[in-house]
Amino acid sequence: MDLHDLLGTAPRGLFLDGAFVDASDAGTFEVINPSDGRVLTEVASATSADVARALDLACAAQPSWAATPARERSEILRRAFELIMSHEEELTYLQSAELGRALPDSRAEVSYGAEFFRWFAEEAVRVRGDYRHSPAGNARLIVHHQPVGPCLAITPWNFPLAMGARKIAPALAAGCTMIVKPASKTPLTMLYLAQLLQEAGLPDGVLAVLPTSSSARVSALLDDPRLRKLTFTGSTEVGQMLAAKAAGRSLRVSLELGGNAPYIVCEDADLDVAAEAVAVAKMRGAGQVCIAANRFLVHSAVQEEFVAKAVQVMEGFRLGRGTDEGVTYGPLSGADQLETVTSLVDDALSRGASRPLGGALPSGLPAGGFYFPTTVLTDIPASAEILSTEIFGPVLAVSTFDTDDEAIAKANNTPFGLAAYLFSENLDRALGLAERIEAGMVAVNKGALSDPAAPFGGVKESGIGREGGFEGIHEYLEPKFISLPL
């Protein structure tokens, strides 16, 4: 695909009232290609006036969208799924250009993101209520679910299609209007998705997409009593700050925040399976994934063999420009992320960690890109920052344990609880460990975890609420109790 032609036709304006428009002050900001550090394009930067207009439009469209028959909303979402899949290549290349991610990972995200529209197209017509008699025998109790109302979604840069899809699809299915603020690093994919939703027949005003260089302009909506829900995916610090602000208006809140996923390899694990799963659990998106395995806890009896096999898997990845065919992992998202990962690795090495893989980049990479080599660290002292910090990079940090109790204690020794991975050929042992791990999601003997048909979310400081699955649509519905005399 010709990336120049794609960028020339892809929308770059604000999506307001069913059209792409300039910002009210004609301001723009640059989108950088992480593969070479150059400017890809410029995108309209929403002002406070644009944000206020978006909420006005969402509030005006809310009554009619809520009253739209569920079947009609369902058909729009189904058409959106089909349009996303028919534009797979455009969405793939846009993601790889603005994020730097390798094409195979971007193609996988198109299918994953599209599936939320298909799933919630089906859930839109299956919202259930309840009818029963009061135990006292004096009333009929009716529970009816209604849309929450206008919603604000703030999405991260690492999954520019799926993170929006996971929020937009259930909101629309439930009958809610929505304003989306995509990450300033990766706005192009979300704008393209808005174009496809318009083609699918979404009424004007129901969805707004507001890229901006100033997040504060959008978060100011939390002070407006007309907004009824915030859904946020991003850092724990920012999410908790926004949630505290939202609490001042008693807004419904969904948060998907940071992670520090343990990857437990028991002595009875199939080490080939455990090592191969690293390719997905760690290396998808160059490790820049909220559910990426972060702390590799390996039984001391198999640590040496597992590390040898994991090094072979990591060595098999080809680093390069995200949009080049044959590349299997690309650069980090920016200079800030490269600095963070470099600092974590340097800190561990300075404290005595060993590095059986890493240290040098392959030759021939584009100048100016934010590249980091596949890296494996062992013998990491407990004081190393990398054991308590989300890495968000292609680095395996390996520690050991000797008993199941020790593995669980180390796995749970974190304020986070988003995802976890464990490997054991004993099903009873695996299920027992899975039940003891403090995480919202656990993968057993596999590296892939996310599924649109399953609830996604964490515990502790990793978030509030669930996205996807049967639970996902209820994040955008309020139960209303109606009492009638018996």
C-alpha positions in Angstrom: 0.0 0.0 0.0 1.3 3.5 -0.8 1.5 5.2 2.6 1.8 8.7 1.0 -1.5 8.3 -0.8 -3.2 6.9 2.3 -2.1 9.8 4.4 -3.2 12.2 1.7 -6.8 10.8 1.8 -7.2 9.9 5.5 -9.2 12.4 7.6 -7.2 14.8 9.7 -10.0 17.1 11.0 -12.1 17.0 14.1 -15.2 14.7 13.7 -18.2 16.8 14.7 -21.8 16.5 13.7 -21.1 13.8 11.1 -18.3 15.8 9.3 -14.6 16.4 9.5 -13.9 20.0 10.2 -11.0 22.3 11.2 -10.5 23.3 14.8 -12.2 26.6 15.6 -8.9 28.4 15.7 -7.5 26.4 12.8 -4.8 25.0 15.1 -3.0 21.7 14.4 -0.4 19.4 16.0 2.1 17.1 14.5 1.9 13.3 14.4 5.4 11.7 14.5 6.4 8.5 12.8 8.3 6.5 15.6 10.2 4.6 12.9 12.3 7.6 11.8 11.3 10.4 14.1 9.9 12.5 11.2 6.5 14.3 10.9 3.9 12.1 9.3 1.2 14.7 9.0 -0.6 17.4 11.0 -4.0 16.9 12.6 -6.6 19.4 13.8 -6.3 20.3 17.5 -9.6 20.7 19.3 -10.1 23.9 21.3 -12.2 24.4 24.4 -14.9 25.8 22.1 -14.8 22.6 19.9 -15.1 20.4 23.0 -18.1 22.4 24.3 -19.7 22.0 20.9 -19.2 18.3 20.9 -21.0 18.0 24.2 -23.8 20.2 23.0 -24.2 17.9 20.0 -24.0 14.7 22.1 -26.7 16.0 24.5 -28.9 17.0 21.6 -28.6 13.6 19.9 -28.9 11.6 23.2 -32.8 11.4 23.4 -33.3 10.3 19.8 -30.4 7.8 19.9 -31.6 6.3 23.1 -35.1 5.9 21.5 -33.7 4.3 18.4 -34.8 0.6 18.3 -32.1 -1.8 19.5 -32.3 -3.7 16.2 -31.5 -0.5 14.3 -28.5 0.3 16.5 -27.4 -3.3 16.1 -27.5 -3.1 12.3 -25.3 0.0 12.3 -22.7 -1.7 14.5 -22.8 -4.8 12.2 -22.2 -2.6 9.2 -19.3 -1.0 11.1 -17.8 -4.4 11.6 -18.0 -5.2 7.9 -16.6 -1.8 6.9 -13.6 -2.2 9.2 -12.8 -5.6 7.8 -13.1 -4.3 4.2 -10.7 -1.5 5.1 -8.2 -3.8 6.9 -5.2 -2.7 4.9 -5.8 1.0 5.3 -6.3 0.6 9.1 -3.3 -1.7 9.3 -0.9 0.8 7.6 -2.3 3.8 9.5 -1.6 2.1 12.8 1.9 1.0 11.8 2.7 4.5 10.5 1.6 6.5 13.5 2.6 3.9 16.2 5.6 2.3 14.5 4.1 -1.2 15.2 4.9 -4.1 12.9 2.3 -4.9 10.3 1.4 -8.3 11.6 0.4 -6.8 15.0 -1.5 -4.0 13.3 -3.4 -6.5 11.1 -4.3 -8.5 14.2 -5.6 -5.4 15.9 -8.0 -4.7 13.0 -9.6 -8.0 13.5 -9.7 -7.7 17.2 -11.1 -4.2 17.2 -13.7 -5.0 14.6 -14.9 -7.9 16.7 -16.2 -5.5 19.3 -18.6 -4.1 16.9 -19.8 -7.5 15.9 -20.1 -8.7 19.5 -22.0 -5.6 20.7 -24.2 -5.6 17.6 -25.4 -8.9 19.0 -25.6 -7.6 22.6 -27.6 -4.5 21.7 -30.7 -6.6 21.2 -30.2 -8.8 24.3 -30.3 -6.3 27.1 -32.6 -7.9 29.7 -34.7 -6.5 32.6 -36.5 -8.2 35.4 -40.1 -8.7 36.6 -41.0 -10.3 39.9 -43.2 -9.9 43.0 -42.0 -8.4 46.2 -41.3 -11.0 48.9 -43.7 -9.0 51.1 -46.5 -9.7 48.5 -47.5 -6.1 48.1 -45.7 -4.9 44.9 -44.6 -5.8 41.4 -40.9 -5.1 41.0 -39.8 -4.2 37.5 -36.1 -3.5 36.6 -35.5 -1.8 33.3 -32.1 -0.8 31.9 -31.7 2.7 30.3 -28.7 4.4 28.6 -26.3 6.2 31.0 -26.3 9.2 28.7 -23.5 11.2 27.1 -20.1 9.6 27.6 -16.5 10.7 27.4 -13.8 8.2 26.3 -10.1 8.9 26.6 -8.0 6.3 24.8 -4.3 5.5 24.8 -1.8 5.3 22.0 -0.8 1.7 22.1 -4.0 0.3 20.6 -5.3 3.2 18.5 -8.2 1.1 17.0 -9.2 -1.5 19.6 -9.2 0.7 22.7 -11.7 3.0 21.0 -13.7 0.2 19.6 -13.9 -1.5 23.0 -15.6 1.7 24.4 -17.5 3.0 21.4 -19.2 -0.2 20.4 -20.9 -1.0 23.8 -21.8 2.7 24.3 -23.6 2.9 21.0 -25.2 -0.5 21.5 -26.6 0.7 24.9 -28.0 3.9 23.3 -25.3 6.4 24.6 -23.7 9.2 22.7 -20.0 9.5 23.0 -17.1 11.9 22.7 -13.7 10.3 22.1 -10.4 11.9 22.8 -7.7 9.8 21.1 -4.1 9.9 22.2 -2.1 12.7 20.5 0.5 10.2 19.4 -2.0 8.1 17.4 -5.1 10.1 16.3 -5.2 9.0 12.6 -6.7 5.5 13.2 -9.5 6.8 15.4 -10.4 9.5 12.8 -10.5 6.8 10.1 -12.8 4.7 12.3 -15.1 7.7 12.7 -15.3 7.9 8.9 -16.3 4.2 8.7 -19.0 4.7 11.4 -20.4 7.6 9.4 -20.6 5.3 6.4 -22.3 2.7 8.5 -25.2 5.0 9.1 -24.4 6.5 12.5 -26.6 9.6 13.0 -24.9 13.0 13.2 -23.9 14.1 16.6 -23.9 10.7 18.2 -20.1 10.4 18.0 -17.4 13.1 18.2 -13.7 12.5 17.8 -11.5 15.3 19.2 -7.8 14.9 18.8 -6.1 17.7 20.7 -2.6 18.8 21.9 -4.2 19.8 25.2 -5.8 17.0 27.2 -7.0 19.5 29.8 -9.5 21.0 27.2 -11.3 17.6 27.0 -11.1 16.7 30.7 -12.8 20.0 31.5 -16.0 18.2 30.4 -15.9 16.4 33.7 -17.1 19.7 35.3 -20.2 19.8 33.1 -23.3 18.2 34.7 -24.6 17.0 31.4 -21.8 14.5 31.0 -22.8 11.2 32.6 -19.9 8.8 32.2 -16.1 8.7 31.9 -14.3 5.7 30.4 -10.5 6.0 30.5 -7.6 3.7 29.5 -4.1 4.9 30.3 -1.8 5.4 33.2 -2.8 4.8 36.8 -1.8 8.3 37.9 -3.9 10.1 35.2 -6.8 7.8 35.6 -7.0 8.2 39.3 -6.8 12.0 38.9 -9.6 12.0 36.4 -11.7 9.7 38.5 -11.3 11.9 41.5 -12.6 14.8 39.4 -15.4 12.8 38.1 -16.5 11.9 41.6 -17.3 15.6 42.1 -20.2 15.1 39.7 -21.0 11.5 40.7 -20.2 10.3 37.2 -20.2 6.7 36.2 -16.5 5.7 35.8 -14.7 2.9 34.0 -10.9 2.7 34.3 -8.4 0.4 32.7 -5.1 1.4 34.2 -1.5 0.2 34.6 -0.4 -3.4 35.0 2.6 -5.4 36.2 1.7 -8.8 35.0 3.5 -11.9 36.5 4.4 -14.8 34.2 4.8 -17.9 36.4 6.6 -20.9 35.0 6.3 -23.9 37.3 8.8 -26.8 37.3 6.2 -29.1 35.6 5.5 -26.6 32.8 6.0 -27.5 29.1 8.9 -25.2 28.6 8.5 -25.1 24.9 5.0 -23.9 25.3 6.0 -21.4 28.0 8.9 -20.0 25.9 6.8 -19.8 22.6 4.1 -17.9 24.5 6.6 -15.1 25.1 6.1 -14.1 21.5 2.6 -12.9 22.3 2.5 -12.3 26.0 5.6 -10.1 25.9 6.5 -9.1 22.4 3.1 -8.1 20.9 3.5 -4.4 20.0 7.1 -4.5 21.1 6.0 -5.1 24.6 3.9 -1.8 24.7 0.8 -3.5 25.9 -1.0 -3.1 29.3 -1.4 -6.8 29.8 2.2 -7.6 28.6 4.1 -10.0 30.9 6.3 -7.9 33.0 7.8 -10.1 35.7 8.9 -13.6 34.7 8.8 -15.8 37.8 10.4 -19.1 36.9 11.0 -22.1 39.1 14.7 -22.3 40.0 14.8 -25.9 38.8 14.0 -24.9 35.2 15.2 -21.3 35.1 18.3 -22.0 33.0 16.4 -24.1 30.4 13.5 -21.7 30.1 15.9 -18.7 29.7 17.8 -20.5 26.9 14.5 -21.2 25.1 13.1 -17.7 25.6 16.3 -16.2 24.3 15.9 -18.2 21.1 12.3 -16.9 20.7 13.4 -13.3 21.3 16.3 -13.6 18.9 13.8 -14.7 16.2 12.2 -11.2 16.0 13.2 -8.8 13.3 13.4 -5.2 14.3 12.7 -2.5 11.8 10.4 0.2 10.3 6.8 -0.7 11.3 5.4 -0.4 7.8 8.0 -2.6 6.2 7.0 -6.2 5.3 9.0 -8.9 7.1 9.5 -6.7 10.2 8.1 -8.5 13.3 8.5 -5.7 15.9 9.0 -2.0 15.5 10.2 0.9 17.5 8.9 2.2 20.8 6.3 4.9 20.5 8.5 7.9 21.2 11.6 9.3 22.8 9.8 9.3 26.2 9.2 5.6 26.1 12.7 4.8 24.8 14.1 6.8 27.7 12.0 4.9 30.2 12.9 1.4 29.0 16.6 2.3 28.7 16.6 3.7 32.2 15.0 0.6 33.7 17.4 -1.8 32.0 20.4 0.4 32.9 19.3 0.5 36.5 19.0 -3.3 36.7 22.4 -3.8 35.1 24.0 -1.3 37.5 22.7 -3.3 40.4 24.2 -6.5 39.2 21.7 -8.1 36.8 23.0 -10.3 34.0 22.0 -9.7 30.3 22.1 -13.0 28.2 20.4 -11.1 25.3 20.5 -7.4 24.3 22.8 -4.4 24.4 23.1 -3.7 20.7 20.8 -2.7 17.9 21.0 -4.5 14.5 22.5 -2.5 11.7 20.5 -0.8 9.0 17.7 0.7 11.1 16.3 4.1 9.9 18.0 7.1 11.6 15.9 8.9 14.2 13.7 6.0 15.1 13.0 5.0 18.7 14.4 1.5 18.6 15.3 -0.9 21.5 16.8 -4.3 21.1 15.1 -7.5 22.4 16.6 -8.0 25.9 16.6 -10.7 28.5 17.7 -9.9 32.1 18.4 -12.5 34.8 19.9 -12.4 38.4 17.9 -9.2 39.0 18.3 -7.9 42.6 15.1 -7.2 44.5 16.0 -3.5 44.6 15.9 -3.1 40.8 13.2 -0.7 39.7 12.3 -3.0 36.8 10.7 -5.5 39.1 8.1 -3.0 40.3 7.6 -0.8 37.3 5.6 -1.5 34.1 8.3 -1.9 31.4 6.3 -1.3 28.2 9.2 -2.6 26.1 10.8 -5.7 24.6 12.5 -6.8 27.9 12.2 -10.1 29.8 13.0 -9.5 33.5 13.5 -13.0 34.9 13.4 -13.9 38.7 13.1 -17.3 40.4 11.0 -19.0 43.0 11.1 -22.4 44.8 7.6 -23.0 46.0 4.0 -22.2 44.9 3.5 -20.0 47.9 6.6 -18.0 47.1 5.4 -17.6 43.5 2.0 -16.3 44.6 3.6 -13.9 47.1 5.9 -12.4 44.5 3.1 -12.3 41.9 0.8 -10.4 44.3 3.4 -8.1 45.6 2.3 -5.2 43.6 -0.5 -2.5 43.8 -1.6 -3.7 40.3 -3.8 -6.6 39.3 -4.7 -6.5 35.6 -3.4 -9.7 34.0 -1.3 -12.8 34.8 0.1 -15.8 33.0 1.0 -19.2 34.4 2.3 -22.4 33.0 1.9 -25.9 34.6 0.9 -29.2 33.1 -1.1 -30.1 36.3 -4.6 -28.7 35.8 -5.5 -28.7 39.4 -2.3 -26.9 40.3 -2.9 -24.3 37.5 -6.4 -23.6 38.5 -5.5 -23.4 42.2 -2.7 -20.8 41.4 -5.0 -18.9 39.0 -7.6 -18.5 41.8 -4.9 -17.2 44.2 -3.4 -14.6 41.9 -4.8 -11.1 42.4 -5.6 -10.2 38.9 -8.7 -9.6 36.8 -7.5 -11.9 34.1 -5.3 -15.0 34.1 -4.1 -17.0 31.1 -3.1 -20.6 31.6 -0.6 -22.2 29.3 -1.0 -19.6 26.6 0.2 -16.1 25.8 -2.9 -14.7 24.2 -5.5 -13.4 26.7 -7.8 -10.7 25.4 -11.1 -11.8 23.8 -14.0 -9.4 22.9 -16.4 -12.1 24.2 -14.8 -12.0 27.7 -14.7 -9.3 30.4 -11.5 -7.3 30.3 -10.3 -5.4 33.4 -8.3 -5.5 36.5 -8.4 -5.3 40.3 -6.6 -3.1 42.9 -5.0 -0.1 41.2 -5.4 -1.6 37.7 -8.9 -0.3 37.3 -12.6 -0.3 37.8 -15.2 -2.0 35.6 -15.0 -4.4 32.7 -15.0 -4.0 28.9 -16.1 -6.7 26.5 -18.1 -9.8 27.3 -21.6 -9.8 28.5 -20.6 -7.4 31.2 -19.3 -4.7 28.8 -22.7 -3.2 27.8 -23.8 -2.8 31.4 -21.0 -0.2 31.9 -23.2 2.1 29.8 -26.6 1.2 31.3 -28.4 2.3 34.4 -30.9 -0.1 36.0 -34.2 1.7 36.8 -36.6 0.1 39.4 -40.3 0.6 38.8 -42.7 -0.4 41.6 -46.3 -1.2 40.9 -49.0 -2.3 43.3 -49.8 -6.0 43.4 
